[in-house]
Amino acid sequence: GDAGFSATQPVRVDGASFEFSPPAAGAYRWRVRGVDVQEQQSDPSETREFTVVVGAPAPLAPPPDASVPFGPAAAPTQLRWAPIGLAKGYRGQVATDAGFRQIVVNQSSSGPPVDFRPEAAGSYFWRIRVEDRDGQAGPWSAQRRIVTGLAPPLLATPADGATLPSRLDQMRIELSWSASPTAERYDLEIGSDPEIQN
């Protein structure tokens, strides 16, 4: 029947495709009728449904692993992202850990930027997501790390707890970590002693 179409005005289309710009995220239904030169209409096509969801914003600035000023007298760092057309608002978070268990900023915003003033040296991680007026939230963006002062590198490979095959005559294990923009060099400690601690 006409369920879901009674309040809609048909759009005249002179080809076999149409680019629809949804006014909001949500579920939509669509169908098509053919119209001849005498304005006679065909029966409607089958009805199809689709759902528009809002994706994650793309972080723009500062770039990954950027070094930013810190302390009460420092200018705030502006966290910027690419706006999303259907977004009603955004939520930005900054944490001192990559798992976002130690959140230091949890701020809603109508658009970019979110200002962040780090108070201490170290690594910080930030992310952003879309939120609408009904409290519905989209997925979090990819997180970005920013550093203040000389932050500790993040270990990359091998993964923690990795088991590596052993051929001692040919074994070479690459140990890698994130580069720090403010480090001149790195001091690496390696040992089989479990006493090596943070």
GUTOR-83889 format. One line per 3 residues: their letters; for each residue x, y, z of N, C-alpha, C. Coordinates in nm, 4 decimals, padded with zeros to 6 digits. Atoms other than C-alpha are relative to their C-alpha. Layout:
REM residues N
a = X,Y,Z,X,Y,Z,X,Y,Z; ...
***
This chain:
REM residues 198
gda = 00.0819,-00.1186,00.0000,00.0000,00.0000,00.0000,00.0854,00.1236,00.0000; -00.0660,-00.1298,-00.0009,00.0916,00.3609,00.0509,00.0580,00.0354,00.1361; -00.0549,-00.0274,-00.1322,00.2210,00.3247,00.4074,00.1366,00.0661,-00.0132
gfs = -00.1276,-00.0708,00.0026,00.5000,00.5741,00.4579,00.0144,00.0962,-00.1157; -00.0107,-00.0886,00.1169,00.4277,00.7646,00.1348,-00.1129,00.1027,-00.0065; 00.1173,-00.0862,00.0121,00.0980,00.9476,00.2048,00.0334,00.1481,00.0107
atq = -00.0336,-00.1415,-00.0190,00.2684,01.2722,00.3079,00.1124,00.0462,-00.0912; -00.1117,-00.0389,00.0857,00.5349,01.2751,00.0372,-00.0485,00.0504,-00.1341; 00.0271,-00.0538,00.1331,00.5309,01.4723,-00.2838,00.0986,-00.0661,-00.0960
pvr = -00.0934,00.0629,00.0935,00.6741,01.2801,-00.5811,00.0978,00.1016,-00.0594; -00.1030,-00.0820,00.0627,00.9954,01.4178,-00.7294,00.0061,-00.0391,-00.1469; -00.0086,00.0269,00.1441,01.0002,01.4512,-01.1088,00.1463,-00.0223,-00.0359
vdg = -00.1358,00.0361,00.0381,01.3098,01.2794,-01.2473,-00.0010,-00.0332,-00.1483; -00.0036,00.0201,00.1452,01.3998,01.2888,-01.6189,00.1002,-00.1067,-00.0434; -00.0922,00.1087,00.0338,01.6365,00.9892,-01.6075,-00.0296,-00.1189,00.0882
asf = 00.0218,00.1221,-00.0775,01.6725,00.6520,-01.4445,00.0853,-00.0050,00.1271; -00.0701,-00.0059,-00.1283,01.8637,00.7689,-01.1361,-00.0248,00.1354,00.0645; 00.0231,-00.1221,-00.0765,01.8394,01.0333,-00.8664,00.0946,00.0002,00.1187
efs = -00.0867,-00.0121,-00.1161,02.0864,01.1586,-00.6043,-00.0786,00.0637,00.1128; 00.0797,-00.0409,-00.1150,01.9079,01.1866,-00.2709,00.0925,00.0516,00.1095; -00.0752,-00.0548,-00.1134,02.0456,01.4101,00.0043,-00.0887,-00.0105,00.1238
ppa = 00.0878,00.0178,-00.1153,01.8911,01.2832,00.3272,00.0087,00.1176,00.0958; -00.0019,-00.1118,-00.0942,01.7870,01.5579,00.5699,00.0492,-00.0401,00.1390; -00.0430,00.0480,-00.1315,01.8756,01.3402,00.8700,00.0312,-00.1482,-00.0101
aga = -00.0237,00.1443,-00.0085,02.0013,00.9980,00.9674,-00.1321,-00.0679,00.0328; 00.1220,00.0737,-00.0306,01.7318,00.7323,00.9892,-00.0378,-00.0936,-00.1123; 00.0501,00.0971,00.0978,01.5264,00.4827,00.7919,-00.0794,00.0725,-00.1087
yrw = 00.0707,-00.0573,00.1146,01.3930,00.5696,00.4447,-00.0572,-00.1131,-00.0854; 00.0641,00.0923,00.0935,01.1594,00.3928,00.1998,-00.0059,00.0715,-00.1347; 00.0099,-00.0620,00.1319,01.1503,00.4494,-00.1754,-00.0627,-00.0953,-00.1006
rvr = 00.0579,00.0735,00.1123,00.9699,00.3403,-00.4892,-00.0091,00.0962,-00.1172; 00.0027,-00.0805,00.1223,00.9290,00.4646,-00.8468,-00.1223,-00.0400,-00.0835; 00.1061,00.0247,00.0998,00.6430,00.4978,-01.1008,00.0479,00.0584,-00.1324
gvd = -00.0246,-00.0553,00.1326,00.6853,00.5445,-01.4723,-00.1162,00.0911,-00.0400; 00.1032,-00.0936,00.0468,00.4955,00.8354,-01.6333,00.0226,00.0215,-00.1492; -00.0153,-00.0178,00.1451,00.4268,00.8554,-02.0091,-00.0320,00.1433,-00.0415
vqe = 00.0207,-00.1364,00.0508,00.3781,01.1636,-02.2330,-00.1409,00.0512,00.0265; 00.1370,-00.0416,-00.0342,00.0020,01.1662,-02.1524,-00.0193,00.0096,00.1520; 00.0033,-00.0070,-00.1466,00.0869,01.1772,-01.7785,-00.0704,-00.1194,00.0636
qqs = 00.0533,00.1234,-00.0570,-00.0403,00.8219,-01.7281,00.1100,-00.0657,00.0839; -00.0977,00.0607,-00.0905,00.1307,00.6521,-01.4329,-00.0092,-00.1522,-00.0024; -00.0028,00.1449,-00.0166,00.2379,00.2911,-01.4053,-00.0326,-00.0320,00.1456
dps = 00.0070,00.0425,-00.1387,00.1810,00.0897,-01.0929,00.1369,00.0292,00.0624; -00.1305,-00.0252,-00.0625,00.4538,00.1594,-00.8350,00.0884,-00.1243,-00.0040; -00.0973,00.1090,-00.0117,00.7671,-00.0489,-00.8276,-00.0135,-00.0629,00.1387
etr = -00.0084,00.0514,-00.1364,00.8410,-00.2667,-00.5284,00.0514,00.1122,00.0901; -00.0513,-00.0971,-00.0961,00.9172,-00.0658,-00.2155,00.1268,-00.0565,00.0623; -00.1253,00.0391,-00.0649,01.2705,-00.0770,-00.0803,00.0268,00.0945,00.1160
eft = -00.0364,-00.0790,-00.1168,01.4131,00.0477,00.2453,00.1515,00.0073,00.0116; -00.1416,-00.0116,-00.0350,01.7533,00.1759,00.3479,00.0101,00.0877,00.1235; -00.0236,-00.0770,-00.1209,01.8992,00.3288,00.6594,00.1261,00.0826,-00.0179
vvv = -00.1151,-00.0895,00.0043,02.1317,00.6269,00.6732,00.0544,00.0117,00.1422; -00.0667,-00.0164,-00.1290,02.3798,00.6208,00.9604,00.1118,00.1016,-00.0177; -00.1069,-00.0998,00.0039,02.6283,00.8892,01.0445,00.1310,-00.0690,00.0352
gap = -00.1313,00.0605,-00.0234,02.9903,00.7783,01.0196,00.0832,00.0813,00.0970; -00.0930,-00.0670,-00.0907,03.2870,00.8832,01.2260,00.0653,00.1185,-00.0711; -00.0727,-00.1138,00.0583,03.4403,01.2262,01.1656,00.1472,-00.0356,-00.0219
apl = -00.1427,00.0217,00.0268,03.7919,01.2340,01.0213,00.0811,00.1077,00.0719; -00.0859,-00.0989,-00.0656,04.0479,01.4012,01.2515,00.0897,00.0703,-00.1022; -00.0842,-00.0770,00.0921,04.2386,01.6794,01.0727,00.1257,00.0545,00.0672
app = -00.1145,-00.0638,-00.0641,04.4636,01.8592,01.3205,-00.0190,-00.0022,00.1509; -00.1371,00.0116,00.0455,04.6901,01.8384,01.4982,00.0282,-00.1383,-00.0604; -00.0328,00.1291,00.0622,04.8576,01.5617,01.2966,00.0423,-00.1023,00.1055
pda = -00.0412,00.1024,-00.0964,04.9424,01.2283,01.4631,00.1380,00.0281,00.0578; -00.1251,-00.0164,-00.0745,05.2178,01.2516,01.7250,00.0549,00.1428,-00.0019; -00.0428,-00.1401,-00.0011,05.2269,01.6318,01.7023,00.0432,00.0398,00.1406
svp = -00.0439,-00.0551,-00.1273,05.4128,01.8137,01.9767,-00.0752,00.1305,00.0224; 00.0814,-00.1183,-00.0286,05.1914,02.0750,02.1435,00.0469,00.0622,00.1309; -00.0408,-00.0656,-00.1244,05.2554,02.3346,02.4167,-00.0875,-00.0452,00.1172
fgp = 00.0785,00.0378,-00.1175,05.1439,02.2626,02.7716,00.0236,00.0985,00.1130; -00.0099,-00.0847,-00.1178,05.0910,02.4392,03.1033,-00.1064,00.1078,-00.0017; 00.1076,-00.0986,-00.0128,04.8531,02.7081,03.2296,00.0160,00.1222,-00.0897
aaa = -00.0214,-00.1186,00.0830,05.0153,02.9847,03.0228,-00.0016,-00.0309,-00.1495; -00.0048,00.0379,00.1420,05.0158,02.7887,02.6945,-00.1344,00.0245,-00.0669; 00.1234,-00.0147,00.0784,04.7659,02.8655,02.4227,-00.0630,-00.1382,-00.0158
ptq = 00.0622,00.1319,00.0155,04.5065,02.5881,02.3885,00.0289,-00.0597,-00.1378; -00.0134,00.0729,00.1258,04.5553,02.3261,02.1215,-00.1402,-00.0222,-00.0546; 00.1313,00.0187,00.0617,04.2629,02.3183,01.8795,-00.0055,-00.1348,-00.0704
lrw = 00.0223,00.1298,00.0610,04.1441,01.9672,01.7946,-00.1040,00.0193,-00.1094; 00.0879,-00.0251,00.1144,03.9914,01.9863,01.4455,-00.0285,-00.1285,-00.0763; 00.0434,00.1155,00.0769,03.8007,01.7379,01.2310,-00.0838,00.0469,-00.1163
api = 00.0845,-00.0307,00.1148,03.6094,01.7262,00.9036,-00.1458,-00.0099,00.0441; 00.1409,00.0045,-00.0404,03.2462,01.8201,00.9776,-00.0797,-00.0982,-00.0869; 00.0897,00.0910,00.0713,02.9714,01.5767,00.8771,-00.1341,00.0696,-00.0153
gla = 00.1209,-00.0756,00.0318,02.6640,01.7234,00.7070,-00.1216,-00.0307,00.0847; 00.1188,00.0358,-00.0769,02.4023,01.5316,00.9085,00.0182,00.0165,00.1503; -00.0277,-00.0097,-00.1436,02.5646,01.5999,01.2449,-00.0736,00.1178,00.0614
kgy = 00.0609,-00.1081,-00.0793,02.3728,01.8036,01.5027,00.0995,00.0513,00.1029; -00.1012,-00.0369,-00.0973,02.6709,01.8099,01.7375,00.1081,-00.1066,00.0037; -00.1144,00.0895,-00.0103,02.9925,01.6377,01.8333,00.0384,-00.0158,00.1464
rgq = -00.0592,00.0175,-00.1321,03.1626,01.4975,02.1424,00.1466,-00.0317,-00.0212; -00.1437,00.0226,00.0051,03.5376,01.5223,02.1806,00.0491,-00.0519,00.1332; -00.0606,00.0523,-00.1217,03.7394,01.3238,02.4301,00.1513,00.0025,-00.0135
vat = -00.1451,00.0069,-00.0103,04.1005,01.3494,02.5382,00.0297,-00.0850,00.1221; -00.0377,00.0879,-00.1110,04.2624,01.0848,02.7572,00.1511,-00.0109,00.0084; -00.1438,00.0207,-00.0178,04.6038,01.0082,02.8977,00.0411,-00.1418,-00.0367
dag = -00.0293,00.1369,00.0410,04.5782,00.6466,02.7784,-00.0751,-00.0319,-00.1284; 00.0600,00.0342,00.1291,04.4983,00.4895,02.4406,-00.1325,-00.0740,00.0140; 00.1262,00.0702,-00.0226,04.2118,00.2871,02.5927,-00.1117,00.0918,00.0496
frq = 00.0961,-00.1014,-00.0460,04.0336,00.6085,02.7078,-00.0636,-00.0381,00.1337; 00.0468,00.0258,-00.1361,04.0076,00.4940,03.0695,00.0273,00.1210,00.0896; -00.0366,-00.1190,-00.0784,04.1708,00.8150,03.2008,-00.0338,00.1256,-00.0814
ivv = 00.0470,-00.1126,00.0822,03.9621,01.0845,03.0292,00.0202,00.1313,00.0754; -00.0228,-00.1308,-00.0606,04.0674,01.4432,03.0968,-00.0875,00.1078,-00.0636; 00.0951,-00.0899,00.0650,03.8315,01.6154,02.8484,-00.1112,-00.0856,-00.0590
nqs = 00.1171,00.0664,00.0559,03.4780,01.5037,02.7594,-00.0988,00.1120,-00.0315; 00.0678,-00.1256,00.0314,03.3238,01.7989,02.5769,-00.0908,-00.0128,-00.1219; 00.0885,-00.0066,00.1169,03.0226,01.8466,02.3516,00.0273,00.1317,-00.0723
ssg = -00.0292,-00.1161,00.0834,03.0520,02.0943,02.0656,-00.0947,-00.0001,-00.1190; 00.0848,-00.0080,00.1192,02.8360,02.2206,01.7815,00.0814,-00.0179,-00.1281; -00.0861,00.0172,00.1165,03.1338,02.1930,01.5466,00.1446,00.0167,00.0399
ppv = -00.1410,-00.0168,-00.0342,03.5114,02.2072,01.5242,00.0294,00.1464,00.0331; -00.0888,00.0925,-00.0698,03.7258,02.2863,01.7116,-00.0457,-00.0237,00.1437; 00.0043,00.0145,-00.1453,03.7434,02.1534,02.0659,00.1373,00.0447,00.0483
dfr = -00.1269,-00.0485,-00.0551,04.0095,02.3376,02.2652,00.0471,-00.0905,00.1130; -00.0603,00.0836,-00.1025,04.2469,02.1394,02.4841,00.1284,00.0656,00.0464; -00.1209,-00.0583,-00.0576,04.5082,02.2822,02.7186,00.0646,-00.1046,00.0917
pea = -00.0668,00.0997,-00.0852,04.7400,02.0036,02.8435,00.0691,00.0689,00.1174; -00.0607,-00.0602,-00.1188,04.8570,02.0727,03.1978,00.1356,-00.0585,00.0350; -00.1269,00.0657,-00.0351,05.1500,01.8314,03.2111,00.0624,-00.0623,-00.1238
ags = -00.0695,00.0684,00.1087,05.4112,01.6718,02.9888,-00.0491,-00.1434,-00.0079; 00.0392,00.1388,00.0189,05.3223,01.3347,02.8409,-00.0722,-00.0214,-00.1306; 00.0791,00.0336,00.1183,05.1124,01.1611,02.5784,-00.1471,00.0184,00.0309
yfw = 00.1455,-00.0125,-00.0097,04.7469,01.2418,02.5200,-00.0586,-00.0582,-00.1279; 00.0693,00.0592,00.1139,04.4992,01.0715,02.2884,-00.1343,00.0694,-00.0137; 00.1291,-00.0659,00.0199,04.1976,01.2380,02.1313,-00.0798,-00.0689,-00.1087
rir = 00.0930,00.0566,00.0972,03.8918,01.1257,01.9367,-00.1269,00.0840,00.0010; 00.1220,-00.0803,00.0164,03.5621,01.2705,01.8188,-00.1098,-00.0899,-00.0552; 00.1131,00.0716,00.0593,03.2139,01.1400,01.7358,-00.1172,00.0950,-00.0170
ved = 00.1207,-00.0776,00.0252,02.8837,01.2727,01.6067,-00.1031,-00.0352,00.1065; 00.1140,00.0219,-00.0887,02.5925,01.3176,01.8468,-00.1165,00.0815,-00.0531; 00.1168,-00.0761,00.0426,02.2370,01.4197,01.7644,-00.0777,00.0488,00.1220
rdg = 00.0771,-00.0587,-00.1098,01.9760,01.6038,01.9711,-00.0680,-00.1045,00.0877; 00.0658,00.1064,-00.0762,01.8209,01.2732,02.0806,00.0993,-00.0817,00.0820; -00.1006,00.0721,-00.0761,02.1463,01.1593,02.2387,00.0583,-00.1203,-00.0721
qag = -00.0563,00.1108,00.0775,02.2216,00.9078,01.9640,00.1401,00.0382,-00.0451; -00.1392,-00.0291,00.0334,02.5932,00.8823,01.8991,00.0484,-00.0919,-00.1109; -00.0642,00.0787,00.1039,02.7887,00.7654,01.5976,00.1268,-00.0644,00.0539
pws = -00.1247,00.0640,-00.0439,03.1121,00.5676,01.6104,00.1098,00.1035,00.0255; -00.1148,-00.0866,-00.0264,03.4305,00.7210,01.7459,00.0914,00.0043,-00.1225; -00.1012,-00.0135,00.1049,03.6853,00.8521,01.4994,00.1221,-00.0829,00.0379
aqr = -00.1308,00.0556,-00.0332,04.0297,00.7023,01.4758,00.0629,00.0928,00.1031; -00.0625,-00.0854,-00.1004,04.2253,00.8244,01.7745,00.1323,00.0535,-00.0511; -00.1291,-00.0594,00.0317,04.5249,01.0510,01.7466,00.0743,00.0270,00.1291
riv = -00.0838,-00.0310,-00.1161,04.8130,01.0933,01.9844,00.0642,00.1362,-00.0213; -00.0772,-00.1242,-00.0019,04.9583,01.4311,02.0710,00.0915,-00.0082,00.1221; -00.0962,00.0069,-00.1091,05.2598,01.4822,02.2936,00.0354,00.1389,00.0469
tgl = -00.0504,-00.1239,-00.0586,05.3768,01.7533,02.5279,00.1325,-00.0341,00.0647; -00.1308,00.0305,-00.0552,05.7371,01.7731,02.6299,00.0539,-00.1252,-00.0664; -00.0571,00.1238,00.0523,05.9272,01.4490,02.5832,-00.0841,-00.1154,00.0528
app = 00.0905,00.1084,-00.0390,05.6602,01.1791,02.5930,00.0659,-00.1339,-00.0265; -00.0576,00.1318,00.0253,05.7468,00.8112,02.6186,-00.0479,-00.0564,-00.1334; 00.0420,00.0626,00.1258,05.7458,00.6228,02.2876,-00.1042,-00.1096,00.0267
lla = 00.0948,00.1108,-00.0065,05.4641,00.3738,02.2203,00.0630,-00.1191,-00.0701; -00.0596,00.1195,00.0592,05.5953,00.0220,02.1602,-00.0912,-00.0543,-00.1091; 00.0780,00.0490,00.1141,05.4852,-00.1216,01.8235,00.0174,-00.1507,-00.0182
tpa = -00.0224,00.1428,00.0229,05.6464,-00.4595,01.7512,00.1272,-00.0450,00.0699; 00.1067,00.0989,00.0052,05.6689,-00.7303,01.8591,-00.1091,00.0326,00.1011; 00.1123,-00.0227,-00.0906,05.3296,-00.7332,02.0305,00.0332,-00.0532,00.1388
dga = -00.0210,00.0457,-00.1369,05.3236,-00.7736,02.4087,-00.0453,-00.1453,00.0127; 00.0328,00.1404,-00.0191,05.3306,-01.1426,02.4954,00.0180,-00.0866,-00.1236; -00.0178,00.0761,00.1238,05.4230,-01.2495,02.1409,00.0934,-00.1180,00.0217
tlp = -00.0878,00.1166,00.0014,05.5761,-01.5942,02.0948,00.0634,-00.0057,-00.1379; -00.0709,-00.0057,00.1272,05.8431,-01.5894,01.8262,00.0754,-00.1301,-00.0229; -00.0727,00.1239,00.0273,05.9896,-01.8965,01.6530,00.1502,00.0231,00.0151
srl = -00.1417,-00.0155,-00.0292,06.3505,-01.9595,01.7438,00.0861,-00.0792,-00.0975; -00.1124,00.0589,00.0740,06.6360,-02.0272,01.5021,00.1168,00.0889,00.0367; -00.0993,-00.0891,-00.0581,06.9151,-01.8811,01.7039,00.1125,00.0356,-00.0958
dqm = -00.1077,-00.0305,00.0933,07.1644,-01.9019,01.4166,-00.0402,00.1095,-00.0990; 00.0449,-00.1019,00.0954,06.9502,-01.6682,01.2020,-00.1007,00.0968,00.0613; 00.1067,-00.0787,-00.0611,06.7255,-01.4923,01.4534,00.0348,00.1472,00.0080
rie = -00.0079,-00.1445,-00.0119,06.6811,-01.1203,01.4176,-00.1415,00.0467,00.0281; 00.1320,-00.0487,-00.0381,06.3899,-00.9549,01.5910,00.0022,00.1518,-00.0062; 00.0082,-00.1457,00.0086,06.2962,-00.6046,01.4953,-00.0876,00.0517,00.1128
lsw = 00.0731,-00.0691,-00.1054,06.1922,-00.3972,01.7954,-00.0303,00.1396,-00.0528; 00.0335,-00.1324,00.0532,06.0009,-00.0874,01.6886,-00.0944,00.0734,00.0943; 00.0822,-00.0874,-00.0838,05.8239,00.2044,01.8550,-00.0308,00.1255,-00.0788
sas = 00.0355,-00.1248,00.0675,05.6647,00.5334,01.7605,00.1116,00.1018,00.0203; -00.1013,-00.1056,-00.0090,05.9016,00.8170,01.6866,-00.0571,00.1162,00.0804; 00.0400,-00.1182,-00.0757,05.8872,01.1099,01.9254,00.0553,00.1229,-00.0706
pta = -00.0491,-00.1168,00.0729,05.9067,01.4498,01.7509,00.1023,00.0815,00.0775; -00.0943,-00.0785,-00.0787,06.1113,01.5896,02.0394,00.1203,-00.0807,00.0471; -00.1135,00.0829,-00.0430,06.3515,01.2974,02.0956,00.1160,00.0145,-00.0971
ery = -00.1201,-00.0036,00.0822,06.7069,01.3324,01.9705,00.0507,-00.1414,-00.0251; -00.0406,00.1396,00.0091,06.7821,00.9643,02.0357,-00.0845,-00.0787,00.0984; 00.0745,00.0882,-00.0899,06.6463,00.6654,02.2291,00.0975,-00.0876,00.0762
dle = -00.0750,00.0968,-00.0800,06.7888,00.4500,02.5103,-00.0882,-00.1235,00.0116; 00.0754,00.1250,00.0018,06.6742,00.0894,02.4698,00.0570,-00.0948,00.1036; -00.0410,00.1020,-00.0956,06.6857,-00.1670,02.7498,-00.0565,-00.1335,-00.0441
igs = 00.0416,00.1348,00.0380,06.6742,-00.5385,02.6614,00.0591,-00.0974,00.1002; -00.0529,00.1007,-00.0912,06.7062,-00.8311,02.8947,-00.0979,-00.1138,00.0165; 00.0886,00.1117,-00.0272,06.5665,-01.1668,02.9926,-00.0420,-00.0007,00.1458
dpe = 00.0295,-00.0094,-00.1420,06.5410,-01.0586,03.3570,-00.1371,00.0639,00.0201; 00.1317,-00.0595,-00.0233,06.1800,-01.0029,03.4715,00.0066,00.1216,00.0921; -00.0138,-00.1153,-00.0889,06.3185,-00.7318,03.7035,-00.0066,00.1334,-00.0758
iqn = 00.0130,-00.1261,00.0749,06.3091,-00.4751,03.4192,-00.1435,00.0483,00.0168; 00.1319,-00.0565,-00.0292,06.0200,-00.2585,03.5259,-00.0086,00.1407,-00.0577; 00.0181,-00.1388,00.0438,05.8724,00.0750,03.4257,00.0648,00.0950,00.0972
***
